[in-house]
């Protein structure tokens, strides 16, 4: 029996996933979480084989910004001796999101518009630790590997994402625990890879390429 935790801040999404998965004889929904922190605590309590994790959660009850699904995945892998596998189930398919989730330790990445059969197959694969990707996600990763001259590293994608949000180098360095000099170095590499000379052009180019 595959024991699953549903971690998503939208109840209707959890209900939909439960309706599809509980119809399968080898799958059992053993819990739900509406925040990243709840998902972490449930994983630490044990008794879970697989977490279906949303990528982005809304504000927590205390009004503070909670961790992302990728952050929660990394924390689970860091603090749980025999951690459950994590399958990301999300609406977001940018390179920054995908690579961030994989780097954090997710074994799969599925989009929420996937048909039920694809979801069920992905759950069975991910529960065994096998890679499970939506076709569009797999295609994006393959394209990225085939164009290494413009491929950005996960850290460069993090920097560029914060640039796109309008943050200064100082704020970016604070958020990523980097010096301003290191942030500038990352930006130089980003500009070189994208063939641009400014922050605005880098963001525009990255969006065209699907990185953001």
C-alpha positions as CSV (number, residue, x, y, z in Angstrom):
1,X,0.0,0.0,0.0
2,X,1.3,3.4,-1.0
3,X,0.7,5.9,1.9
4,X,0.3,9.4,0.7
5,X,0.3,12.9,2.2
6,X,-1.5,15.6,0.2
7,X,0.2,19.0,0.7
8,X,-1.6,21.9,-1.0
9,X,-3.0,25.1,0.3
10,X,-6.2,24.8,-1.8
11,X,-8.7,22.4,-0.3
12,X,-10.4,21.8,-3.6
13,X,-7.1,20.6,-5.1
14,X,-6.7,18.2,-2.2
15,X,-10.2,16.9,-2.6
16,X,-9.7,16.4,-6.3
17,X,-6.4,14.5,-5.8
18,X,-8.0,12.4,-3.1
19,X,-11.0,11.5,-5.3
20,X,-8.7,10.2,-8.1
21,X,-6.2,8.4,-5.9
22,X,-8.5,6.7,-3.3
23,X,-10.2,4.8,-6.1
24,X,-7.0,2.8,-6.6
25,X,-6.7,-0.3,-4.4
26,X,-2.9,0.1,-3.7
27,X,-3.1,3.8,-2.7
28,X,-4.1,5.2,0.7
29,X,-4.3,8.9,1.6
30,X,-3.1,9.1,5.2
31,X,-3.0,12.8,5.7
32,X,-3.3,16.4,4.4
33,X,-1.3,19.5,4.9
34,X,-2.3,23.1,3.9
35,X,1.1,24.7,4.6
36,X,4.7,23.7,3.9
37,X,5.4,23.6,7.7
38,X,2.5,21.1,8.2
39,X,4.0,18.9,5.4
40,X,7.4,19.0,7.2
41,X,5.9,18.0,10.5
42,X,3.8,15.2,9.0
43,X,6.9,13.8,7.3
44,X,8.9,14.0,10.5
45,X,6.1,12.1,12.3
46,X,6.5,9.2,9.8
47,X,4.1,6.7,8.3
48,X,4.3,8.3,4.8
49,X,5.7,6.9,1.6
50,X,5.1,9.8,-0.8
51,X,4.1,13.4,-0.5
52,X,2.3,15.1,-3.3
53,X,3.7,18.6,-2.7
54,X,2.5,21.9,-4.1
55,X,5.3,24.3,-5.2
56,X,3.9,27.5,-3.8
57,X,1.9,28.0,-0.6
58,X,-0.1,31.0,0.5
59,X,0.5,33.1,3.6
60,X,0.5,31.2,6.9
61,X,-1.9,31.8,9.8
62,X,0.5,34.2,11.4
63,X,0.6,36.3,8.2
64,X,4.2,35.4,7.4
65,X,5.5,34.0,4.1
66,X,5.8,30.2,4.4
67,X,8.4,28.0,2.8
68,X,7.9,26.8,-0.7
69,X,7.4,23.2,-1.6
70,X,11.0,23.0,-2.7
71,X,12.1,24.4,0.7
72,X,9.9,21.9,2.5
73,X,11.3,19.1,0.4
74,X,14.9,20.1,1.3
75,X,14.0,20.3,5.0
76,X,12.3,16.9,5.0
77,X,15.4,15.3,3.3
78,X,17.6,17.1,5.9
79,X,15.7,16.2,9.0
80,X,14.0,12.8,8.3
81,X,16.2,9.7,8.6
82,X,14.3,7.7,6.0
83,X,12.4,10.5,4.2
84,X,9.3,9.9,2.1
85,X,9.7,10.6,-1.6
86,X,8.3,13.9,-3.0
87,X,6.3,14.4,-6.2
88,X,5.7,18.0,-7.0
89,X,2.2,18.7,-8.3
90,X,1.9,22.3,-9.5
91,X,0.8,24.8,-12.1
92,X,4.3,26.2,-12.5
93,X,6.7,25.0,-15.2
94,X,9.6,27.5,-15.5
95,X,13.1,26.2,-15.4
96,X,13.7,28.0,-12.1
97,X,10.8,26.2,-10.5
98,X,11.6,22.8,-12.0
99,X,15.4,22.9,-11.2
100,X,14.8,24.2,-7.8
101,X,12.4,21.3,-6.9
102,X,14.8,18.7,-8.4
103,X,17.8,20.3,-6.6
104,X,15.8,20.1,-3.3
105,X,15.3,16.4,-3.8
106,X,11.9,15.9,-5.5
107,X,11.8,12.7,-7.5
108,X,9.0,13.9,-9.8
109,X,7.4,17.0,-11.2
110,X,3.8,16.9,-12.4
111,X,1.5,19.6,-13.7
112,X,-2.0,19.9,-12.2
113,X,-3.6,19.6,-15.6
114,X,-2.2,16.1,-16.0
115,X,-4.9,13.4,-16.7
116,X,-5.8,11.0,-13.9
117,X,-4.0,8.1,-15.6
118,X,-0.8,10.1,-15.7
119,X,-1.2,11.1,-12.1
120,X,-1.7,7.6,-10.9
121,X,1.3,6.3,-13.0
122,X,3.5,9.1,-11.6
123,X,2.5,8.3,-8.0
124,X,3.4,4.6,-8.4
125,X,6.7,5.5,-10.0
126,X,7.6,8.2,-7.5
127,X,6.7,6.1,-4.5
128,X,9.5,3.7,-5.6
129,X,11.9,6.6,-6.0
130,X,11.8,6.5,-9.8
131,X,11.7,9.8,-11.8
132,X,8.2,10.9,-12.8
133,X,7.8,14.0,-15.0
134,X,5.1,15.6,-17.0
135,X,5.8,15.4,-20.7
136,X,6.2,19.2,-21.0
137,X,8.6,19.2,-18.0
138,X,10.7,16.4,-19.5
139,X,10.8,18.2,-22.9
140,X,11.9,21.4,-21.2
141,X,14.7,19.7,-19.3
142,X,15.8,17.9,-22.5
143,X,15.9,21.2,-24.4
144,X,17.9,22.8,-21.6
145,X,20.5,20.0,-21.8
146,X,20.7,20.4,-25.6
147,X,21.5,24.1,-25.3
148,X,24.2,24.3,-22.6
149,X,25.5,27.6,-23.9
150,X,22.5,29.4,-22.4
151,X,21.8,27.0,-19.6
152,X,21.7,28.7,-16.2
153,X,22.7,27.0,-13.0
154,X,20.1,26.7,-10.2
155,X,21.8,29.5,-8.3
156,X,21.9,31.8,-11.3
157,X,18.2,31.1,-11.8
158,X,17.6,32.1,-8.1
159,X,19.5,35.3,-8.6
160,X,17.7,36.1,-11.8
161,X,14.3,35.4,-10.3
162,X,15.0,37.9,-7.5
163,X,16.2,40.4,-10.1
164,X,12.9,39.9,-12.0
165,X,11.1,40.7,-8.7
166,X,12.9,44.1,-8.6
167,X,15.3,43.4,-5.8
168,X,18.7,45.1,-5.5
169,X,22.0,43.2,-5.3
170,X,22.1,43.9,-1.6
171,X,18.7,42.4,-1.0
172,X,19.4,39.4,-3.3
173,X,22.6,38.8,-1.4
174,X,20.7,38.9,1.9
175,X,18.0,36.5,0.8
176,X,20.5,34.0,-0.7
177,X,23.1,34.5,2.0
178,X,25.7,35.7,-0.6
179,X,28.0,38.8,-0.7
180,X,27.1,41.6,-3.1
181,X,30.3,40.7,-5.0
182,X,29.1,37.2,-5.5
183,X,25.7,38.4,-6.7
184,X,27.5,40.6,-9.2
185,X,29.6,37.7,-10.3
186,X,26.5,35.6,-10.9
187,X,25.0,38.5,-12.9
188,X,28.1,38.7,-15.1
189,X,27.8,35.0,-15.9
190,X,24.0,35.4,-16.6
191,X,24.6,38.3,-18.9
192,X,27.3,36.4,-20.8
193,X,25.1,33.3,-21.2
194,X,22.1,35.2,-22.4
195,X,24.1,37.6,-24.5
196,X,22.7,40.7,-22.8
197,X,24.2,43.7,-21.0
198,X,21.5,44.8,-18.5
199,X,19.2,43.4,-15.8
200,X,16.1,44.3,-17.8
201,X,17.4,42.5,-20.9
202,X,18.4,39.5,-18.9
203,X,14.9,39.2,-17.4
204,X,13.3,39.7,-20.8
205,X,15.6,37.1,-22.5
206,X,15.0,34.6,-19.6
207,X,11.3,34.9,-20.0
208,X,11.5,34.3,-23.7
209,X,13.5,31.2,-23.1
210,X,11.1,29.9,-20.4
211,X,13.5,30.3,-17.5
212,X,11.1,32.6,-15.6
